[in-house]
Amino acid sequence: MFDVAIDHKADPAVDSHVRHARMVRQTAVLMSRRGDVWQTDLADISATGVRLARPAGWHGQTGDVWVLDMLFAEDINVHVMAEVVRVSRDNIALTFARIPEETQQALWTLLGGYADTLEAWDEDSDPAT
């Protein structure tokens, strides 16, 4: 088995103000890092990352890498490593840093057509900033 490391610098969406389309889904998310564990809610998910509700008292920062566990329905468990890219008062935006092989199929099944869809993006109107 192998993990997929994501190289976002090679992604043309990063430079052209388009991004992978976000799918709005609600589910609980468990965030863990070096013994620190937080439960929060998913706001949306895309092929490259997630936006989470910022838990009260959360003290992470941009650049931190967290392990995320998200359970969708009874049979889709998405387990990834993700790096914090933006933090606001209400939200945390994370980009996937590593997607284990056993998680890839579940993630692509969950995303369906969203995995290949791009949408316009304006940093000034992004709720995670």
N, C-alpha and C positions, 0 to 999 in steps of 0.2 A: 504494500500500500504506500501511497505517497500523498503528500499534501500539496495543494496548489498555493503558491505564494503569488500575491497580486501585485503587479507593477502598474500603479496608477499614472506614473509619469508617461507611460507609453499609450495612455488612453486619450484619443483625440477629443473626447467630450470635455476633458478637464480644461482645455485651452480655448474652446469655442463657445462657451456659455450655453452648452446643452449638457444634459446629464441623463443617466439611465432613468427611465420612468419609475416613479415611486408608487408602490402598491400600498394603499391604506389598509392595514390589518390591525386588529386588536388582539393582543396576547400578552401574558406576563413574560418578563425577561429576567433572568438571573445573571447579574454581572459579577465577575470575581477577578481579583487581582491581588496576588501576594497576601492571601489570607483575608483580604477585605471583600465582603460580599454584600451586594445590594440587590433588592428586588425592585423592579420598575415596570413600566408599560411600554410596549412598542407603539410608536406613532405611525411609522411607515417603514417599508423595506424596499430595496432595489437590488439589482445585480451587483452593485458595488458597495452597499452599506446600509445602515439603518439610522433612523432618528428615534430617540427614546425620550420619554418624559424624565426630567432631571429629578432624582429623589431628593427629598428634604435632607439637608446636611451632607450631601455628596461632596467630596473634596478632590475629585480627580481633576486633571488638566489636559490641555492639548498635548498630544504626543504620547500619552499613556496608552498602553496596550492592555485590553481587557478580554477575558474569555466570556462569551455570551452564550447562554442556553435559552432557546426559544422553542416552546412546544405548541405546534399547531394541530388542532384536532387531537386524535389519539395516536396517530401514526406518523406524523411528520415532526421530527426533532432536528432543529437546526442548531448546530454547535460550531462556533467559529471563534477566531481571534480577531479583534477589531481595534483599530487605533482611533483615538479621539481626535477629530479634526476641527470641531467647533463646539463651543459651549455658550449657552445663554442662560438667563435666569430660569427658563422653563424647560429647555431641551438640551440634549447631548447628541451631536451628530458624529457617527463613527464610520470609518471606511474599513471594509474587510481587509485584514492583513494576511490571514491564512484560513483556507477552507479545507478541512480534512476530507480525504477522498470519500469516506463513508457518509459525509454530509452533503456532498455536491449534488447527488441525484435528488435528495429531498428538497434542497434549495431551488433547483431548476424546476422541479415539479410544482412547488409552491408558486413560483413567479410566473410560470407559464409564458404568455406572450410579453409580459413585462421585461423578461430577461433580455430581449433584443430591441426594445423600444426606447427611443431617446425623446426627451422633451426639452423645451426652452427653459432656461434657468437664469434668474436674476438674483445675484447675491444679496442685494438690498432688500428683497422681499422674502428671503428665505427665513422661515420661522426659527431655525436653529442658530441664527446669528444675532 
